[in-house]
Amino acid sequence: MAGMVVQHNMNALNAYNRLNVNVNGLKKSSEKLSSGYRINRAGDDAAGLAISEKMRSQIRGLNQAKRNSQDGISMIQTFEGALQESHSILQRMKELAAESANGTYDNATDRAAIQLEFDQLNDELNQIADTDFNGTIVLNGGEMADGLKAVNGEFNYKEYVRDPQQLDSSFVTVIDGQNADDSDTAVNMDGVWAKLNTNWNRTDASVANDGPESVDVEITYDATGGDNGTTFWKVTGATNGAVVENITATSTRNGGFTLKTTTGNIEIAKTVIDQNSLTNGDKVVLTLNNPKNSQTAATLAGAEVSNDSMVAGVKTTAFDTDDIDITVAVDAVADTDATKVTDAIYNIMDGATFTQKITANTAATDTDSSLSIKLTDDNNTELKSAANTVQSLEVYVDGEKVKLGYQFDGTDGTFKIGLLNAAGDAIGTNLMTITASKVAADTTNDTAGTKSWTIGVEHSSFDDSNKANVELKEPADASVSHSNSFTKSEAIMTYTDNITLQTGARTKDSVNFTFKYNTDGSADMGDLKANLNCSARADGLNTANLSLASQEDANYAIDQIDKAINKVSMVRASFGSIQNRLEHKIENITTTAENLTEAESTIRDTDMASEMMNYTKFNILQQAAQSMLAQANQQPQGILQLLG
């Protein structure tokens, strides 16, 4: 046992060490109580800290994945909402197509008005397809409504420069060519052709004065031309010696123009063009076709004997094929009548059977009442005629009812077929004349009987190459580029049809949406591709190529619009299925994050009740150690008494 010393006060040292231990314990306990965490540093629990940090990483990843999934739902709802309006537009298009398919409408006015709305709806389909979510576009197939195409997945209006190209028919919404074979406009075209060159005259009997088969008229766009900006198009050239000064282009509000003759104010053509797609120097070339030549009608090969019930008399060869003259002739058909109707009638005459009763030793006369022709239409219609009496028959050509007339002429033994006149009491346009008679030189006594011939048509279509009309043609030079109406735009948008959402805390938890649908081909979409392109263009819904200009076109459009509706339904169904999946994903992420948070809490958080006991213990021990240290420091004072 040590004596009384001054240099080393062991009691004080021991009390001091215990005081430090108690201070550290109180400090840690106070830190845990004030932070709420049991582990504030690796020294508190190294293994527990490692486990806790991994759990924290997973929890935070799950919480972000939940937000990502919610963003994905918002994106899908945006695109699906846009397609909801596309559905409404397609339903309206279906109404318009059904309306145009009705036979009570007139092509030139009624259906033209319907077509105007139809074209506007197609434009809106293209703009709806440009819908973006935070700059991302998925519905337009990589091409904006204004024609800008994505390059490397980007729509870059600031940097993108279009390659020079001609203004072609894809940039012309409507071109209304005046058909010169339609009554009033036929007169117009005569006037137009005469004014193209003073030496041309379509009605002139001299072929040399009829002019070339066609003339190209070039119209150039000039945004700065005209007074008060009223004139934007100018006729700047023509081929084949046409006089440009005789033709003017008057600009219209829709960005297009009306082409007319300078004198007589005869309208040649109308165009409707999106003015936003134009820039100075853009050109349109219209080809004016000369209707100088008449139509080339069908040619017929004649007839072939298919049945013979005649009995020969003295002469063994009586009434054989050589003794019967069979003539099948086509009357001259004016170009104003050369239409698909007459073309179709020739088709049903091809292969028709002509049966005629022949009396002994005579030619066919009005007493041969059994004369008839059986057509090759769907009903095998049989035409029978009394002498010199015009009979009528209704046939349908492309859904249109046509009145056909036929008559047996007892005077010369001919059978005529043609189109009835407006009154319906005579053949207005004769198409075919069939004559079958005994050879005059054959005077052999023969019995009566019947002979049948099958009519053969070699070529049953008209040559429309010279039909008078107006066509759109691409300019010869390629120096004209389309304007960029957004040259000042700084926006860069992206295009994709493949989106990846990070919907978990691990890389493997990402979800890739390629929006595949109709993989089994069960959906009735016709030729439409199973992609996300819901624009009106050919590679999307393909409604931009539809026409309601005629009853036939409208009937075709009805079925095609149904296909487009089915495609939009499939795309929306695809979006809906993805949204439902993401909603389930969010629920699962929420549950997983909750359970992991609870697990991490058991490792990391402070048990406040338990820690309060430690805090109280160290607080008391600290006070006791301080008291003991004070007493230990007083012990060396006793040495002074020995010195006194």
C-alpha positions as CSV (number, residue, x, y, z in Angstrom):
1,M,0.0,0.0,0.0
2,A,1.4,3.2,-1.1
3,G,2.1,5.9,1.4
4,M,1.2,9.5,1.3
5,V,2.7,10.8,-2.1
6,V,2.4,14.0,-4.1
7,Q,3.7,13.0,-7.5
8,H,1.2,10.3,-8.3
9,N,-2.3,10.7,-6.9
10,M,-3.7,7.3,-7.9
11,N,-7.1,8.0,-6.4
12,A,-7.5,11.1,-8.5
13,L,-6.3,9.3,-11.7
14,N,-8.7,6.5,-11.2
15,A,-11.6,8.9,-10.6
16,Y,-10.6,10.9,-13.6
17,N,-10.5,7.8,-15.9
18,R,-14.0,6.7,-14.7
19,L,-15.2,10.2,-15.2
20,N,-14.1,10.1,-18.9
21,V,-15.8,6.8,-19.4
22,N,-19.0,8.1,-17.9
23,V,-18.8,11.3,-20.0
24,N,-18.3,9.3,-23.2
25,G,-21.2,7.0,-22.3
26,L,-23.4,10.0,-21.5
27,K,-22.3,11.7,-24.8
28,K,-23.3,8.6,-26.9
29,S,-26.5,8.1,-25.1
30,S,-27.4,11.8,-25.5
31,E,-26.5,11.6,-29.3
32,K,-28.8,8.5,-29.7
33,L,-31.6,10.2,-27.9
34,S,-31.3,13.5,-29.8
35,S,-30.8,11.8,-33.3
36,G,-33.3,9.0,-32.8
37,Y,-30.8,6.6,-34.3
38,R,-29.1,3.7,-32.6
39,I,-26.3,3.7,-35.2
40,N,-24.9,7.2,-35.9
41,R,-21.4,6.0,-37.0
42,A,-19.8,2.8,-38.0
43,G,-18.3,2.4,-34.5
44,D,-21.8,2.1,-33.1
45,D,-22.5,-1.1,-35.0
46,A,-20.3,-1.8,-38.1
47,A,-22.4,-4.8,-39.4
48,G,-25.7,-3.1,-38.6
49,L,-24.5,0.1,-40.5
50,A,-23.7,-2.0,-43.6
51,I,-27.0,-3.7,-43.7
52,S,-28.9,-0.5,-42.9
53,E,-27.2,1.4,-45.7
54,K,-28.1,-1.3,-48.3
55,M,-31.6,-1.2,-47.1
56,R,-31.7,2.6,-47.3
57,S,-30.4,2.4,-50.9
58,Q,-33.1,-0.1,-51.9
59,I,-35.8,1.9,-50.1
60,R,-34.8,5.2,-51.8
61,G,-34.6,3.3,-55.2
62,L,-38.1,1.9,-54.6
63,N,-39.5,5.4,-53.8
64,Q,-38.0,6.8,-56.9
65,A,-39.3,3.9,-58.9
66,K,-42.7,4.6,-57.6
67,R,-42.5,8.2,-58.9
68,N,-41.1,6.9,-62.2
69,S,-44.1,4.5,-62.5
70,Q,-46.5,7.4,-61.7
71,D,-44.7,9.5,-64.4
72,G,-45.2,6.6,-66.8
73,I,-48.9,6.5,-66.1
74,S,-49.1,10.3,-66.6
75,M,-47.4,9.9,-70.0
76,I,-49.7,7.0,-71.1
77,Q,-52.8,9.0,-70.0
78,T,-51.6,11.9,-72.1
79,F,-51.2,9.8,-75.2
80,E,-54.3,7.8,-74.6
81,G,-56.3,10.9,-74.0
82,A,-55.0,12.3,-77.4
83,L,-56.1,9.1,-79.1
84,Q,-59.6,9.5,-77.5
85,E,-60.0,12.5,-79.7
86,S,-58.6,10.6,-82.7
87,H,-61.3,8.1,-82.1
88,S,-63.9,10.9,-82.2
89,I,-62.5,12.2,-85.4
90,L,-62.6,8.7,-87.1
91,Q,-66.2,8.3,-86.0
92,R,-67.0,11.6,-87.7
93,M,-65.1,10.5,-90.8
94,K,-67.3,7.3,-90.8
95,E,-70.4,9.5,-90.8
96,L,-69.0,11.6,-93.6
97,A,-68.1,8.5,-95.7
98,A,-71.6,7.0,-95.1
99,E,-73.1,10.3,-96.1
100,S,-71.1,10.5,-99.3
101,A,-72.0,6.9,-100.1
102,N,-75.6,7.9,-100.4
103,G,-76.9,8.1,-103.9
104,T,-78.7,11.4,-103.4
105,Y,-75.6,13.5,-103.5
106,D,-73.9,15.3,-106.4
107,N,-70.2,14.8,-106.9
108,A,-69.3,18.3,-108.0
109,T,-70.9,20.2,-105.1
110,D,-72.3,18.0,-102.3
111,R,-69.4,15.5,-102.1
112,A,-66.9,18.2,-102.7
113,A,-68.2,20.0,-99.6
114,I,-68.0,16.7,-97.6
115,Q,-64.4,16.2,-98.8
116,L,-63.4,19.6,-97.4
117,E,-64.3,18.6,-93.9
118,F,-62.8,15.2,-94.4
119,D,-59.5,16.8,-95.4
120,Q,-59.5,19.1,-92.3
121,L,-60.1,16.1,-90.1
122,N,-57.1,14.3,-91.6
123,D,-54.9,17.4,-90.9
124,E,-56.1,17.3,-87.3
125,L,-55.3,13.6,-87.0
126,N,-51.7,14.5,-88.0
127,Q,-51.5,17.3,-85.4
128,I,-52.9,15.1,-82.6
129,A,-50.3,12.5,-83.5
130,D,-47.7,15.1,-82.7
131,T,-48.8,15.2,-79.0
132,D,-45.8,15.1,-76.7
133,F,-45.1,14.4,-73.1
134,N,-42.2,16.3,-71.7
135,G,-40.8,16.6,-75.2
136,T,-41.3,12.9,-76.1
137,I,-43.5,11.9,-79.1
138,V,-44.6,8.4,-79.8
139,L,-47.7,8.6,-82.0
140,N,-46.6,10.2,-85.3
141,G,-44.3,7.6,-86.7
142,G,-41.3,9.9,-86.7
143,E,-42.8,12.6,-88.9
144,M,-44.3,15.9,-87.7
145,A,-47.5,17.3,-89.2
146,D,-45.4,20.0,-90.9
147,G,-43.3,17.3,-92.6
148,L,-40.2,17.5,-90.4
149,K,-38.8,14.0,-89.9
150,A,-36.9,12.7,-86.9
151,V,-33.1,12.3,-87.3
152,N,-31.5,9.9,-84.9
153,G,-34.6,10.0,-82.8
154,E,-34.8,13.8,-82.6
155,F,-37.0,16.5,-84.1
156,N,-34.5,19.4,-84.2
157,Y,-36.1,22.5,-85.7
158,K,-33.1,24.6,-84.9
159,E,-30.4,22.5,-86.5
160,Y,-32.3,20.5,-89.2
161,V,-32.1,21.7,-92.8
162,R,-34.3,20.1,-95.3
163,D,-32.8,18.7,-98.5
164,P,-33.9,20.5,-101.7
165,Q,-37.0,18.9,-103.2
166,Q,-39.8,19.7,-105.6
167,L,-43.3,20.6,-104.5
168,D,-45.2,17.5,-105.4
169,S,-48.7,16.1,-105.0
170,S,-48.1,15.1,-101.3
171,F,-48.0,18.9,-100.5
172,V,-51.2,19.6,-102.4
173,T,-54.3,18.9,-100.3
174,V,-56.8,19.2,-103.1
175,I,-56.4,19.6,-106.8
176,D,-59.7,20.1,-108.7
177,G,-59.0,19.3,-112.4
178,Q,-61.7,20.4,-114.7
179,N,-62.8,17.4,-116.7
180,A,-63.3,18.6,-120.3
181,D,-65.6,15.7,-121.1
182,D,-68.3,16.9,-118.7
183,S,-70.8,19.0,-120.7
184,D,-70.1,22.6,-119.6
185,T,-66.4,22.1,-119.0
186,A,-66.0,20.5,-122.4
187,V,-66.9,23.9,-123.8
188,N,-64.5,25.5,-121.4
189,M,-61.7,23.3,-122.5
190,D,-62.2,24.2,-126.1
191,G,-61.9,27.8,-125.1
192,V,-58.8,27.1,-123.0
193,W,-57.1,25.2,-125.8
194,A,-57.8,28.0,-128.2
195,K,-56.2,30.6,-125.9
196,L,-53.1,28.6,-125.2
197,N,-52.0,29.4,-128.7
198,T,-53.7,31.4,-131.4
199,N,-52.9,28.7,-134.0
200,W,-54.5,25.9,-132.0
201,N,-58.2,24.9,-132.4
202,R,-59.5,21.8,-130.9
203,T,-62.6,21.9,-133.0
204,D,-60.7,22.5,-136.2
205,A,-61.0,19.6,-138.7
206,S,-57.3,20.0,-139.6
207,V,-55.2,17.8,-137.4
208,A,-52.2,20.1,-137.9
209,N,-54.0,22.8,-135.9
210,D,-55.0,20.6,-133.0
211,G,-51.9,21.3,-131.0
212,P,-49.8,18.9,-128.9
213,E,-51.2,16.2,-126.7
214,S,-50.5,18.2,-123.6
215,V,-49.0,21.4,-122.3
216,D,-47.2,21.9,-119.0
217,V,-47.9,25.2,-117.3
218,E,-45.5,26.2,-114.5
219,I,-46.8,28.3,-111.6
220,T,-44.2,29.7,-109.2
221,Y,-44.8,30.8,-105.6
222,D,-43.6,34.3,-104.6
223,A,-44.5,35.4,-101.1
224,T,-43.4,39.0,-101.7
225,G,-45.3,39.6,-105.0
226,G,-48.4,41.5,-105.6
227,D,-50.1,44.5,-104.1
228,N,-50.8,44.3,-100.4
229,G,-49.7,40.7,-100.5
230,T,-52.7,39.6,-102.5
231,T,-50.8,37.8,-105.3
232,F,-48.6,34.9,-104.3
233,W,-48.6,32.8,-107.5
234,K,-47.4,33.6,-111.0
235,V,-47.5,31.7,-114.2
236,T,-43.9,31.7,-115.2
237,G,-43.6,29.2,-118.0
238,A,-45.2,26.7,-120.4
239,T,-44.1,24.0,-122.9
240,N,-45.0,23.4,-126.5
241,G,-45.3,27.1,-127.4
242,A,-48.2,27.9,-125.1
243,V,-48.8,31.6,-124.5
244,V,-48.2,32.2,-120.8
245,E,-49.8,35.7,-121.0
246,N,-53.1,34.1,-121.7
247,I,-53.2,32.3,-118.3
248,T,-53.3,33.8,-114.8
249,A,-53.0,32.3,-111.3
250,T,-55.2,34.1,-108.8
251,S,-54.2,33.3,-105.2
252,T,-56.8,32.0,-102.8
253,R,-57.1,32.3,-99.0
254,N,-56.2,28.7,-98.5
255,G,-52.7,29.2,-99.9
256,G,-53.5,27.8,-103.3
257,F,-54.6,29.4,-106.5
258,T,-57.2,29.3,-109.2
259,L,-55.9,28.9,-112.8
260,K,-57.9,30.8,-115.4
261,T,-57.6,32.2,-118.9
262,T,-56.9,35.9,-119.1
263,T,-59.7,36.5,-121.6
264,G,-63.0,34.9,-121.1
265,N,-62.2,34.2,-117.4
266,I,-62.4,30.4,-118.1
267,E,-61.5,28.4,-115.0
268,I,-59.0,25.6,-115.6
269,A,-58.1,24.3,-112.2
270,K,-58.2,24.9,-108.5
271,T,-55.5,24.0,-105.9
272,V,-55.6,24.0,-102.2
273,I,-52.1,24.1,-100.5
274,D,-50.9,24.5,-97.0
275,Q,-49.2,27.9,-97.1
276,N,-47.0,27.0,-94.1
277,S,-45.2,24.5,-96.3
278,L,-44.3,27.1,-98.9
279,T,-41.3,29.3,-99.5
280,N,-40.3,31.7,-102.3
281,G,-39.5,29.8,-105.5
282,D,-41.7,26.7,-104.8
283,K,-43.3,25.5,-108.0
284,V,-46.4,23.7,-109.2
285,V,-46.7,22.3,-112.7
286,L,-50.1,21.5,-114.1
287,T,-50.4,19.4,-117.2
288,L,-53.3,20.4,-119.5
289,N,-54.2,17.4,-121.6
290,N,-55.6,18.1,-125.1
291,P,-58.9,16.3,-125.7
292,K,-58.3,16.5,-129.5
293,N,-58.7,12.7,-130.1
294,S,-61.9,10.7,-129.7
295,Q,-62.1,7.6,-127.6
296,T,-60.9,4.3,-128.9
297,A,-63.9,2.0,-128.4
298,A,-63.9,-1.8,-127.9
299,T,-63.1,-4.0,-130.8
300,L,-65.1,-7.2,-131.4
301,A,-63.8,-10.3,-133.0
302,G,-67.2,-11.4,-134.4
303,A,-69.1,-14.5,-133.5
304,E,-68.7,-18.3,-133.5
305,V,-71.5,-20.8,-134.3
306,S,-72.2,-22.8,-131.1
307,N,-75.6,-24.5,-132.0
308,D,-77.2,-25.5,-135.3
309,S,-80.7,-27.1,-135.6
310,M,-81.1,-26.2,-139.3
311,V,-81.7,-29.2,-141.5
312,A,-80.2,-29.1,-145.0
313,G,-82.3,-29.8,-148.0
314,V,-81.0,-30.6,-151.5
315,K,-77.7,-28.9,-150.9
316,T,-75.7,-30.7,-148.2
317,T,-73.9,-27.5,-147.1
318,A,-76.9,-25.4,-146.8
319,F,-77.0,-23.0,-143.9
320,D,-73.6,-24.0,-142.6
321,T,-71.2,-21.4,-141.3
322,D,-70.1,-20.3,-144.7
323,D,-73.7,-19.6,-145.7
324,I,-74.5,-17.3,-142.8
325,D,-73.2,-13.8,-142.7
326,I,-72.5,-12.7,-139.0
327,T,-71.5,-9.1,-138.5
328,V,-70.8,-7.6,-135.1
329,A,-70.1,-3.9,-135.4
330,V,-69.5,-1.1,-132.9
331,D,-70.9,2.3,-133.7
332,A,-68.7,5.4,-133.4
333,V,-68.8,6.4,-129.7
334,A,-68.2,10.1,-129.0
335,D,-65.7,10.9,-126.3
336,T,-68.4,12.5,-124.1
337,D,-70.0,9.0,-123.8
338,A,-66.9,7.0,-123.4
339,T,-67.1,6.2,-119.7
340,K,-66.8,3.3,-117.4
341,V,-70.5,2.6,-117.9
342,T,-70.1,1.8,-121.6
343,D,-66.9,0.0,-120.8
344,A,-68.7,-2.3,-118.4
345,I,-71.5,-3.0,-120.8
346,Y,-69.0,-4.3,-123.3
347,N,-67.7,-6.5,-120.6
348,I,-71.0,-8.2,-120.1
349,M,-71.4,-8.6,-123.8
350,D,-68.2,-10.5,-124.1
351,G,-69.2,-14.2,-124.3
352,A,-72.9,-13.4,-124.7
353,T,-75.0,-15.9,-126.7
354,F,-77.0,-14.7,-129.7
355,T,-79.8,-17.0,-130.8
356,Q,-81.8,-16.4,-134.0
357,K,-84.6,-18.3,-135.7
358,I,-84.1,-18.6,-139.5
359,T,-86.9,-19.4,-141.8
360,A,-86.2,-21.7,-144.8
361,N,-84.4,-20.1,-147.7
362,T,-84.8,-16.6,-146.3
363,A,-82.9,-14.0,-144.4
364,A,-83.8,-13.0,-140.8
365,T,-87.1,-10.9,-140.8
366,D,-89.5,-9.5,-138.3
367,T,-91.3,-12.9,-138.2
368,D,-88.3,-14.3,-136.4
369,S,-89.7,-13.4,-133.0
370,S,-87.5,-15.8,-131.1
371,L,-84.4,-13.7,-131.6
372,S,-82.6,-13.1,-128.2
373,I,-79.3,-12.4,-126.5
374,K,-78.2,-13.9,-123.2
375,L,-75.7,-11.6,-121.4
376,T,-72.9,-12.7,-119.1
377,D,-73.9,-10.5,-116.2
378,D,-74.5,-12.0,-112.7
379,N,-78.1,-12.9,-113.6
380,N,-77.4,-14.2,-117.2
381,T,-80.0,-11.6,-118.3
382,E,-81.8,-12.6,-121.5
383,L,-82.9,-9.9,-123.9
384,K,-85.8,-10.6,-126.2
385,S,-87.2,-8.1,-128.6
386,A,-90.3,-7.6,-130.6
387,A,-89.7,-6.1,-134.1
388,N,-88.9,-2.4,-134.1
389,T,-89.8,-2.0,-130.4
390,V,-87.3,-0.4,-128.0
391,Q,-87.0,-2.5,-124.8
392,S,-85.2,-1.3,-121.7
393,L,-83.2,-3.0,-119.0
394,E,-81.6,-1.7,-115.8
395,V,-78.1,-2.9,-115.1
396,Y,-75.8,-1.8,-112.3
397,V,-72.2,-0.6,-112.9
398,D,-70.1,0.0,-109.8
399,G,-73.3,0.4,-107.8
400,E,-74.9,2.9,-110.2
401,K,-78.1,2.1,-112.1
402,V,-77.8,2.4,-115.9
403,K,-80.7,2.0,-118.4
404,L,-79.8,-0.2,-121.3
405,G,-81.9,-0.2,-124.5
406,Y,-82.1,-2.9,-127.2
407,Q,-84.1,-3.2,-130.4
408,F,-84.6,-5.7,-133.2
409,D,-84.9,-4.1,-136.6
410,G,-87.1,-6.2,-138.8
411,T,-86.2,-4.2,-141.9
412,D,-82.6,-5.3,-142.1
413,G,-82.6,-8.1,-139.5
414,T,-80.2,-6.3,-137.1
415,F,-80.1,-6.4,-133.3
416,K,-79.0,-3.1,-131.7
417,I,-77.9,-2.5,-128.1
418,G,-77.1,0.9,-126.6
419,L,-77.7,3.5,-123.9
420,L,-81.3,4.8,-123.6
421,N,-81.8,8.5,-124.2
422,A,-83.0,10.8,-121.4
423,A,-86.7,10.2,-122.3
424,G,-86.2,6.5,-122.2
425,D,-88.0,5.9,-125.5
426,A,-85.1,5.4,-127.9
427,I,-81.5,4.3,-128.0
428,G,-79.5,7.5,-127.6
429,T,-76.0,6.1,-128.0
430,N,-75.7,2.9,-130.0
431,L,-72.9,0.6,-128.8
432,M,-73.3,-2.6,-130.8
433,T,-75.1,-3.8,-133.9
434,I,-75.4,-7.6,-134.7
435,T,-76.5,-8.9,-138.1
436,A,-77.0,-12.5,-139.0
437,S,-78.4,-13.3,-142.4
438,K,-78.4,-16.0,-145.1
439,V,-75.9,-15.5,-147.9
440,A,-77.7,-14.1,-150.8
441,A,-76.2,-16.4,-153.4
442,D,-77.5,-19.5,-151.5
443,T,-80.9,-20.4,-152.9
444,T,-81.0,-24.0,-151.8
445,N,-84.2,-25.3,-150.3
446,D,-83.7,-25.7,-146.6
447,T,-85.8,-26.3,-143.5
448,A,-86.4,-23.8,-140.8
449,G,-84.5,-23.8,-137.5
450,T,-82.3,-21.9,-135.1
451,K,-78.6,-21.0,-135.0
452,S,-76.7,-19.7,-132.0
453,W,-73.6,-17.6,-131.9
454,T,-71.3,-16.7,-129.1
455,I,-70.2,-13.0,-129.3
456,G,-66.5,-12.5,-128.6
457,V,-65.0,-9.2,-127.5
458,E,-61.3,-8.8,-128.0
459,H,-60.7,-5.7,-126.0
460,S,-63.3,-4.2,-123.7
461,S,-61.8,-1.0,-122.4
462,F,-61.4,2.6,-123.6
463,D,-58.2,4.4,-124.1
464,D,-58.3,7.5,-121.8
465,S,-54.9,8.7,-122.7
466,N,-56.3,11.7,-124.5
467,K,-59.1,12.5,-122.2
468,A,-59.2,16.2,-121.5
469,N,-58.2,17.0,-117.9
470,V,-55.7,18.8,-115.7
471,E,-53.0,16.9,-113.8
472,L,-50.4,17.9,-111.2
473,K,-46.8,17.3,-112.2
474,E,-43.6,17.7,-110.4
475,P,-41.3,20.5,-111.5
476,A,-38.4,19.5,-113.7
477,D,-35.7,21.1,-111.5
478,A,-34.9,20.0,-108.0
479,S,-33.6,23.3,-106.6
480,V,-36.7,24.3,-104.7
481,S,-36.9,23.3,-101.0
482,H,-39.9,23.4,-98.7
483,S,-40.0,26.1,-96.2
484,N,-39.4,25.6,-92.5
485,S,-42.1,27.4,-90.6
486,F,-40.3,26.9,-87.3
487,T,-36.8,28.1,-88.1
488,K,-36.7,30.2,-84.9
489,S,-37.7,27.3,-82.7
490,E,-35.2,26.2,-80.1
491,A,-37.1,23.1,-79.1
492,I,-35.6,19.7,-79.6
493,M,-38.1,16.9,-79.2
494,T,-37.5,13.2,-79.2
495,Y,-39.3,10.4,-81.0
496,T,-39.4,6.8,-79.8
497,D,-41.7,3.8,-80.0
498,N,-39.7,2.0,-77.4
499,I,-39.8,3.4,-73.8
500,T,-37.9,2.0,-70.8
501,L,-39.2,2.9,-67.3
502,Q,-37.0,2.2,-64.2
503,T,-39.7,0.7,-61.9
504,G,-37.5,-0.9,-59.2
505,A,-34.4,-0.6,-57.1
506,R,-32.3,-2.9,-59.3
507,T,-31.4,-2.8,-63.0
508,K,-33.4,-5.9,-63.7
509,D,-36.5,-4.2,-62.4
510,S,-36.7,-1.9,-65.5
511,V,-39.8,-2.3,-67.7
512,N,-39.4,-2.0,-71.5
513,F,-42.5,-1.0,-73.4
514,T,-42.3,-1.6,-77.2
515,F,-46.1,-1.3,-77.3
516,K,-46.6,-4.5,-79.3
517,Y,-50.1,-5.5,-80.1
518,N,-52.0,-7.7,-82.5
519,T,-49.0,-10.1,-82.7
520,D,-51.4,-12.9,-83.7
521,G,-53.0,-10.8,-86.4
522,S,-56.5,-11.3,-85.0
523,A,-57.4,-7.6,-85.1
524,D,-59.1,-6.6,-88.3
525,M,-56.8,-3.8,-89.4
526,G,-56.4,-4.7,-93.1
527,D,-53.0,-3.6,-94.4
528,L,-52.4,-1.2,-91.5
529,K,-49.2,-1.8,-89.6
530,A,-49.3,-2.8,-85.9
531,N,-47.3,0.3,-84.8
532,L,-48.0,3.4,-82.8
533,N,-48.2,5.6,-85.8
534,C,-51.7,7.1,-85.6
535,S,-51.2,9.9,-88.1
536,A,-53.4,10.1,-91.2
537,R,-50.5,9.2,-93.4
538,A,-50.1,6.0,-95.4
539,D,-47.8,4.4,-92.8
540,G,-50.3,5.3,-90.0
541,L,-54.1,5.2,-90.3
542,N,-53.9,5.8,-94.1
543,T,-57.0,8.0,-94.1
544,A,-55.2,10.8,-95.9
545,N,-55.3,8.8,-99.1
546,L,-59.1,8.2,-98.9
547,S,-61.5,10.1,-101.1
548,L,-65.2,10.8,-100.7
549,A,-65.4,12.4,-104.2
550,S,-67.6,9.7,-105.5
551,Q,-70.1,7.1,-104.3
552,E,-67.7,4.3,-105.1
553,D,-64.8,6.0,-103.3
554,A,-67.0,6.6,-100.2
555,N,-68.0,3.0,-100.0
556,Y,-64.4,2.0,-100.1
557,A,-63.5,4.6,-97.5
558,I,-66.2,3.2,-95.0
559,D,-64.3,-0.1,-94.7
560,Q,-60.9,1.6,-94.5
561,I,-62.0,3.9,-91.7
562,D,-63.3,0.9,-89.8
563,K,-59.8,-0.6,-90.1
564,A,-58.4,2.7,-88.8
565,I,-60.8,2.7,-85.8
566,N,-59.8,-0.8,-85.0
567,K,-56.1,0.2,-85.0
568,V,-56.6,3.2,-82.7
569,S,-58.7,0.9,-80.4
570,M,-55.7,-1.6,-80.3
571,V,-53.2,1.2,-79.5
572,R,-55.5,2.5,-76.8
573,A,-55.9,-1.0,-75.4
574,S,-52.2,-1.4,-75.4
575,F,-51.8,1.8,-73.4
576,G,-54.6,0.8,-71.0
577,S,-52.9,-2.6,-70.3
578,I,-49.6,-0.9,-69.6
579,Q,-51.3,1.6,-67.3
580,N,-53.0,-1.2,-65.4
581,R,-49.6,-3.0,-65.0
582,L,-48.0,0.2,-63.7
583,E,-50.7,0.7,-61.2
584,H,-50.1,-2.8,-59.8
585,K,-46.4,-2.1,-59.9
586,I,-46.9,1.0,-57.7
587,E,-48.9,-1.0,-55.2
588,N,-46.2,-3.6,-55.0
589,I,-43.4,-1.0,-54.7
590,T,-45.3,0.7,-51.9
591,T,-45.7,-2.5,-50.0
592,T,-42.1,-3.5,-50.5
593,A,-40.8,-0.1,-49.4
594,E,-42.9,-0.1,-46.3
595,N,-41.6,-3.5,-45.2
596,L,-38.0,-2.6,-45.9
597,T,-38.4,0.6,-44.0
598,E,-39.7,-1.3,-41.0
599,A,-36.8,-3.7,-41.2
600,E,-34.3,-0.9,-41.5
601,S,-35.9,0.8,-38.5
602,T,-35.3,-2.1,-36.3
603,I,-31.6,-2.0,-37.1
604,R,-31.0,1.7,-37.2
605,D,-33.4,3.5,-34.9
606,T,-33.0,4.1,-31.2
607,D,-35.2,2.4,-28.6
608,M,-35.9,5.6,-26.7
609,A,-37.1,3.9,-23.5
610,S,-34.1,1.7,-23.2
611,E,-31.7,4.5,-24.1
612,M,-33.2,6.8,-21.4
613,M,-32.1,4.2,-18.8
614,N,-28.5,4.4,-20.2
615,Y,-28.7,8.1,-20.2
616,T,-29.8,8.2,-16.5
617,K,-27.1,5.8,-15.5
618,F,-24.3,7.6,-17.2
619,N,-25.6,11.0,-15.9
620,I,-25.5,9.7,-12.3
621,L,-22.2,8.0,-12.7
622,Q,-20.7,11.2,-14.2
623,Q,-21.8,13.2,-11.2
624,A,-20.4,10.6,-8.8
625,A,-17.1,10.5,-10.6
626,Q,-16.8,14.3,-10.5
627,S,-17.4,14.2,-6.7
628,M,-14.9,11.4,-6.2
629,L,-12.3,13.3,-8.3
630,A,-12.8,16.4,-6.1
631,Q,-12.2,14.3,-2.9
632,A,-9.2,12.6,-4.4
633,N,-7.7,16.0,-5.2
634,Q,-8.1,17.0,-1.5
635,Q,-6.0,14.1,-0.2
636,P,-2.5,15.6,-0.8
637,Q,-3.5,18.5,1.4
638,G,-2.9,16.3,4.4
639,I,0.9,16.3,3.9
640,L,1.0,20.0,4.9
641,Q,0.0,19.0,8.4
642,L,3.1,16.9,8.7
643,L,5.2,19.9,7.7
644,G,3.7,22.2,10.3
